Amino acid sequence: MIFGVPVQALMGQLLVGLINGSFYALLSLGLAVIFGLLRVINFAHGAQYMLGAFVALLLLTVGGVNYWFALILAPLFVGLFGAIVERTMLSRLYKLDHLYGLLFTFGLALAIEGTFRYFFGASGKPYAAPAQLTGAVNLGFMFLPIYRGWVVIASLIVCFAVWFMIEKTRLGAYLRAATENPVLVQSFGINVPLLLTLTYALGAGLAAFAGVLAAPVYQVSPLMGTNLIIIVFAVVVVGGMGSILGAIVTGYMLGVVEGLTKVFYPEASNIVIFVIMAIVLILRPAGLFGKDA
Amino acid sequence: MSAPLLEVAGLHAWYGESHVLHGVDLHVDEGEMICILGRNGMGKTTTLRTIMGILRKRQGAIRFAGRDMMSVPLHRTARAGLGFVPEERGIFATLSVEENLLLPPKVAEGGMSVEEIYALFPNLKERRNSQGTKLSGGEQQMLAMARILRTGARCLLLDEPTEGLAPVIINAIGEVLRKLKARGMTVVLVEQNFRFASKVADRFYLMDHGRMAAEFPVAELEAQMDMLHRELGV
């Protein structure tokens, strides 16, 4: 017993928190990357997450493509879809007020989700975890379902890889520089419009990756992204708009805080993230990791 | 006589509805260093930004190395061999000094190697792992120039490199410009400080209300002093 709470319940909720945090981190990372460079608040992020899960489901049921290939193919498909959306539509809005990008992606999300609801209905569809990841291991103090452990590890690996790409490579230097001063970077001979397209595709692909990871945990449904995305926006605000590391760390942190709240004061677990957001906005308007502009 | 490396004729440009360049004519030969003088707001910086293609609302003719540049998109201008060092220097805060230096892609052979650049600017080598904007103003100016020198650009558009810098740093920048000239670099310099410019430039343009009001070689600078004092208000 810790503070009058059974260890198993505590560890169980900590794990749930870490898993939710894994999705928050992956999704807020994509949002942060897109916002940093494109200055677009991507309201279609939840729909792109849902698309990832659905592509995995359709690959399995229609094409017989297994989970592991879906984990690679779905982000590629959704990334390509994102690239086409950016090139043909979103890129036309950069010259206008940022609000137009937000409105466009919001409308896009409604259109995608509506289309999927029309064809697949609103009810969730199960997606079985791959055979290699079923079952659980006994950690002594609790049973850890293997798939859930995998979600945490996979998201950590992908978050680290994206962070490394942005902070430590030449391509990442282009991205960081273009975030600060796109015109000057373009005058150096770097194709910034292409960089914008790739960045949006990367963000969409990350959302789709999270969607595939989520498919066996939650059910696959057209509205699976809408509930999640509101929390993810709160995560981005707490971490600091456009901060890569902030998005990742805050994602895991708030997932865990939410999980712990479920143990100690379950009534508050649905609002704790928003309470934290409000406090952070009062004390540090730029976010925990944001730089004051 | 061979054609100039850079030739601008009848260049007009607009910021939104505001007409700022009213028919700029200028030419620069290969290896020449020209300087555009003029009071604030006369269109010097705009001229550089329009030649570079940053300001796209423009009319007239820009030819560089025999190529029409008017239809070339901004990200291909550098590939043609033009390099731009902006007045605000444009050092990136989220990049280290070395990342800043290595950022612009090489556009041609013949640029300086990183070793040569570090030999020319020892401060940059010492501070290569610092955050770009942690450098002093003079060091940031050196870095802004150095990163273009690495790319192999043939012509440097240099906007007020001495602005806000101490005399000893200004001398160092003058030294760098003389070395570049010795290497055959073509430079279009925008300066308020014509004492500095007179030590490096071959030829001068005086800009007034969006066009070139006068042009003279450095040899005539003394003879033009009265006119310059009147026009520049110094």
Interface residues (C-beta under 8 A of the other chain):
Chain A: R170 A173 Y174 R176 A177 T179 E180 N181 V183 L184 V185 Q186 S187 F188 G189 I190 N191 V192 P193
Chain B: M52 G53 I54 L74 H75 R76 T77 A78 R79 F84 P86 G90 F92 A93 T94 L95 E99 L102 L103 P104 P105 V107 T151
